[in-house]
Amino acid sequence: MIASLTGRLAFKAPTHLILDVQGVGYEAHIPLSTYYGLPNLSDNISLSVHTHVREDAIQLFGFLTSQEKDAFVLLTSVSGVGPKLALSVLSALPVSDLVSAIQSGDVEKLTTVPGIGHKSASRLVLELKDKVGKLHPGLVPAHEGPRQGQDAIFDDALSALVNLGYRPQDAKEALKQVRKSSAESIVLKDMIRESLKELARG
């Protein structure tokens, strides 16, 4: 069971990365919160890793903080919440907001996550209210990579939002709104973050 990895960042995208560990490339699925904190390509990083074993595949899920990993494990312990949905939750809500929403029973906030309906949100509150207290959110160091072309950033942001479960048309409209109201150039993580706010407003 792989619990952590340290190596060279060989590839990164909003939904996954590849870590080169002594010549072996490990692909790990990640939430946006981890993507935001990734350094430049070829830099060395350490990831907390959860190994998910299925009958037909072994998947790795990577996180920059142990708090994110612990939150992921807690989320997937809830009936009906699989790894993909757990990543969507962590991509839409920082761990601190997730803990606050569950402890206060804020079902409305939880339903802003694609794939989480009222019933699922209520189940999260019911099953995790007494468990999330052990999560102590840590700060993820922010790294700004080189600026990409705005068209490439738009496409990458669209791909990330669709992978989170948003409809392509809704994601495009949100991205267009953000691009219209932002400065001439905007980095990918800010484009995604502002678009999530637009989508949450409906």
Buried (B, 14 or more C-beta within 10 A) or exposed (E): EBEEBEBBBBEBBBBBBBBBEEEEEBEBBBBBBBBBBBBEBEEEBEBBBBEBEEEEEEBBBBBBBEBBBBBBEBBBEBEEBEBBBBBBBBBBBBBBBBBBBBBEBBBEBBBBBBBBEEEBBBBBBEBBEEEBEEBEBEEBEEEEBEEBEBEEBBEBBBBBBBBBBBEEEBBBBBBEBBBEEEEEEBBBBBBBBBBBEBBBEE
